[in-house]
Amino acid sequence: MKQLFRHAHANVPFHRQKFDRLGLAPGAFRGLDDLHRIPIANKSDITAQEHEALISETVNPENLILHCTSGTSGRPLRIYRSWHEERMLQQLRWKVYLTYGWRPTMKRAKMDIPPRKNPGRILQALNRFGLMRSRPFRSTAPAEELIQGIADYGPDILSGYPEGIAALARACRESEGGQISPRHVCSGGGQLTQLARAQILEAFPSAPVYDVYGSTEFNLLAWQCPETDYFHVSEEGMILEVLDEDGCPVPEGARGQVVGTALHSFAMPLLRMPVGDMAVRGPEACPCGAGFATLGAISGRLSDLFTLSGGRTLHPFLVLDPLDTMKAEWLRRYRLVQTARDHLVLELVARPQPADREVSELQASLSALIPNDIRLDIRFVERMPQESSGKFRLSVPLTDP
């Protein structure tokens, strides 16, 4: 960590100017106990920089691998890595996959995860020997076409955005066409709710479902423990902090914003970078005995917070968490939409529609969780929109509160 700080100060203009402005000399940073002395990065300041200011002066930008964030929480961020850094992060991911029982000979169907424009010579060579094979599928394709396509491919592993996999699972339960029987299911890139997990397990009962928490900036942040409900933090690749509004670490069981520091990113150092997500801090060591620090849950995007009158904020999962744990066989999908500072609409897809009494009881129980001056209505819909990326938003805040 000391080496990374000194490297950033000596070779990266953006960090050098920031540290000099704050009076942070290279020798002032002695280890993790001094991490708090580095100010949390302002993402808007970073996206406003030319890449020359963010990349180490010791590397040639033309030789780096470029990744771009989705931009769902603001202007897209361009991330540059060296070939060596890219391979190292992929190896960390595969260490996790191996613990889940994956093997390089297995075939993988990737739903709504864009394929590489150029898979690279190494991956092409591995594919010729029957290793690391994968094929992309779009969850927005007609259900029967999608099911038949994946069934014909016959994957051992099914991965993708959680709602895309859940939608496929619901379609499989209702389909009379091809059969899909993956040996493993892996969710990532979104909120895997208990409802979605249950629907996936119902359709693919022989496949364990695991959730992997990643981002463009850090690749792998945490992954679901095979033995507990916690997420192991990828401490080999990064330092992950869960901080409150004042930038202080939250206690175990509390929710805060996720801030990361990439331990192996020397081409473009990422020091105390907000990921844009909220998470619940778990125990310092997982009860499974693996020794990793943990997260209790990933709680969605920080930008999804609802702004109420008087400057108050409401985390949508205050309403959605209880909904996710309720035992209602009719519930298929849901999302919470803010239409005004004092008005929330809970949209539900139901099959069949529940009795009026059930709806009234649900509305009363959820309304009790929010401030008295906020109205919550329930609306039944036939379907819900999907983003062009294939992701699905569980909560939609007011665009201009």
VENFENCOR-V240838 format. One record per residue. N is the residue number from 1. SS is DSSP state (a for helix, b for strand, c for the rest). PSI is psi in radians with two decimals (999 if undefined). Layout:
# VENFENCOR-V240838
n/ss/psi
N/SS/PSI
N/SS/PSI
This chain:
# VENFENCOR-V240838
n/ss/psi
1/c/-0.72
2/a/-0.69
3/a/-0.70
4/a/-0.75
5/a/-0.79
6/a/-0.66
7/a/-0.78
8/a/-0.69
9/a/-0.69
10/a/-0.51
11/a/-0.12
12/c/1.94
13/a/-0.73
14/a/-0.84
15/a/-0.69
16/a/-0.79
17/a/-0.69
18/a/-0.80
19/a/-0.72
20/a/-0.67
21/a/-0.58
22/a/-0.06
23/c/0.46
24/c/1.74
25/c/2.70
26/a/-0.67
27/a/-0.19
28/a/-0.30
29/c/1.98
30/c/-0.18
31/c/-2.92
32/a/-0.54
33/a/-0.31
34/a/0.12
35/a/-0.63
36/a/-0.28
37/a/-0.37
38/c/2.12
39/c/2.59
40/c/2.33
41/c/2.50
42/c/1.95
43/a/-0.62
44/a/-0.61
45/a/-0.66
46/a/-0.78
47/a/-0.37
48/c/-0.20
49/c/2.61
50/c/2.62
51/a/-0.42
52/a/-0.52
53/a/-0.32
54/a/-0.32
55/c/2.51
56/c/2.43
57/c/-0.10
58/c/-0.05
59/c/2.78
60/c/2.02
61/a/-0.51
62/a/-0.32
63/a/0.05
64/c/2.75
65/b/2.26
66/b/2.33
67/b/2.52
68/b/2.36
69/c/2.87
70/c/-0.45
71/c/0.20
72/c/-0.41
73/c/0.37
74/c/-2.80
75/c/2.38
76/c/2.51
77/c/2.34
78/b/2.15
79/b/2.24
80/b/2.37
81/b/2.67
82/c/2.86
83/a/-0.72
84/a/-0.77
85/a/-0.70
86/a/-0.78
87/a/-0.68
88/a/-0.77
89/a/-0.65
90/a/-0.64
91/a/-0.67
92/a/-0.68
93/a/-0.77
94/a/-0.47
95/a/-0.68
96/a/-0.82
97/a/-0.67
98/a/-0.61
99/a/-0.44
100/c/-0.12
101/c/0.09
102/c/2.67
103/c/2.57
104/c/-0.35
105/c/-0.15
106/c/2.57
107/c/2.50
108/b/2.24
109/b/2.11
110/b/1.98
111/b/2.13
112/c/0.42
113/c/1.90
114/c/2.32
115/c/2.75
116/c/2.44
117/c/-0.64
118/c/1.86
119/c/-0.24
120/c/2.69
121/a/-0.65
122/a/-0.82
123/a/-0.68
124/a/-0.73
125/a/-0.72
126/a/-0.72
127/a/-0.66
128/a/-0.43
129/c/0.23
130/c/0.45
131/c/2.54
132/c/0.63
133/c/2.45
134/b/2.77
135/b/2.33
136/b/2.57
137/b/2.57
138/c/2.17
139/c/-0.24
140/c/-0.05
141/c/2.74
142/c/2.43
143/a/-0.86
144/a/-0.67
145/a/-0.75
146/a/-0.82
147/a/-0.80
148/a/-0.69
149/a/-0.79
150/a/-0.67
151/a/-0.71
152/a/-0.61
153/a/-0.58
154/c/0.99
155/c/2.62
156/c/-0.52
157/b/2.35
158/b/2.10
159/b/2.82
160/b/-2.93
161/c/2.48
162/a/-0.77
163/a/-0.54
164/a/-0.75
165/a/-0.70
166/a/-0.69
167/a/-0.71
168/a/-0.72
169/a/-0.75
170/a/-0.70
171/a/-0.67
172/a/-0.63
173/a/-0.48
174/a/-0.07
175/c/2.65
176/c/0.17
177/c/-2.45
178/c/2.72
179/c/2.40
180/c/2.22
181/c/1.23
182/c/2.72
183/c/-0.33
184/b/2.53
185/b/2.29
186/b/2.17
187/b/2.54
188/b/2.82
189/c/0.12
190/c/-3.12
191/c/1.99
192/c/1.79
193/c/2.85
194/a/-0.58
195/a/-0.82
196/a/-0.73
197/a/-0.76
198/a/-0.70
199/a/-0.66
200/a/-0.78
201/a/-0.56
202/a/-0.67
203/a/-0.58
204/c/1.22
205/c/-0.35
206/c/-0.01
207/c/2.08
208/b/2.57
209/b/2.11
210/b/2.63
211/b/2.24
212/b/2.23
213/b/1.97
214/b/3.01
215/b/2.80
216/c/-0.69
217/c/-0.70
218/c/-0.05
219/b/-1.34
220/b/2.17
221/b/-0.77
222/b/2.82
223/b/2.64
224/b/2.28
225/c/2.33
226/c/-0.26
227/c/-0.40
228/c/-3.14
229/c/0.03
230/c/2.90
231/b/2.21
232/b/2.26
233/b/2.41
234/c/1.29
235/c/-0.28
236/c/-0.41
237/c/-0.29
238/b/2.91
239/b/2.14
240/b/2.20
241/b/2.55
242/b/1.95
243/b/2.63
244/c/-3.02
245/c/-0.38
246/c/0.08
247/c/0.27
248/c/2.57
249/b/2.38
250/c/2.68
251/c/2.92
252/c/2.34
253/c/-0.16
254/c/2.73
255/b/2.47
256/b/-3.13
257/b/2.57
258/b/2.23
259/b/2.31
260/b/2.66
261/b/2.12
262/b/2.12
263/c/-0.36
264/c/0.23
265/c/1.61
266/c/-0.46
267/c/-0.74
268/c/1.54
269/c/2.38
270/c/1.82
271/c/2.04
272/c/1.01
273/b/2.13
274/b/2.30
275/b/-0.42
276/b/0.11
277/b/2.86
278/b/2.54
279/b/2.83
280/b/2.23
281/b/2.35
282/c/-2.92
283/c/2.73
284/c/-0.45
285/c/2.34
286/c/2.42
287/c/-0.26
288/c/-0.26
289/c/0.00
290/c/-0.39
291/c/0.04
292/c/2.55
293/c/2.76
294/b/2.81
295/b/2.51
296/b/-0.56
297/b/2.70
298/b/2.17
299/b/0.48
300/b/-3.10
301/b/2.48
302/a/-0.57
303/a/-0.17
304/a/-0.01
305/c/2.39
306/b/2.27
307/b/2.14
308/c/3.11
309/a/2.61
310/a/0.21
311/a/0.08
312/c/2.75
313/b/2.68
314/b/2.17
315/c/2.17
316/c/-0.42
317/a/-0.15
318/a/-0.59
319/a/-0.69
320/a/-0.54
321/a/-0.88
322/a/-0.63
323/a/-0.64
324/a/-0.44
325/a/-0.10
326/c/2.56
327/c/1.61
328/c/1.88
329/c/-0.36
330/c/-0.30
331/b/2.17
332/b/-0.83
333/b/2.83
334/b/2.76
335/b/2.68
336/b/2.18
337/b/2.30
338/b/2.05
339/b/-0.35
340/b/2.98
341/c/-0.46
342/c/0.39
343/b/2.17
344/b/2.52
345/b/2.13
346/b/1.92
347/b/2.30
348/b/2.44
349/b/2.13
350/b/2.49
351/c/1.83
352/c/3.05
353/c/2.39
354/c/2.94
355/c/2.70
356/a/-0.63
357/a/-0.73
358/a/-0.70
359/a/-0.75
360/a/-0.75
361/a/-0.69
362/a/-0.78
363/a/-0.70
364/a/-0.74
365/a/-0.66
366/a/-0.62
367/a/-0.50
368/c/-0.25
369/c/-0.21
370/c/2.85
371/c/2.61
372/c/-0.46
373/c/0.15
374/c/2.18
375/b/2.37
376/b/2.12
377/b/2.66
378/b/2.30
379/b/2.28
380/b/2.33
381/c/2.77
382/c/-0.64
383/c/2.93
384/c/2.57
385/c/2.64
386/c/2.50
387/c/2.78
388/c/-0.46
389/c/-0.26
390/c/-0.13
391/c/2.84
392/c/2.28
393/c/2.21
394/c/-0.38
395/b/2.49
396/b/1.80
397/c/2.90
398/c/2.31
399/c/-0.76
400/c/1.34
401/c/999
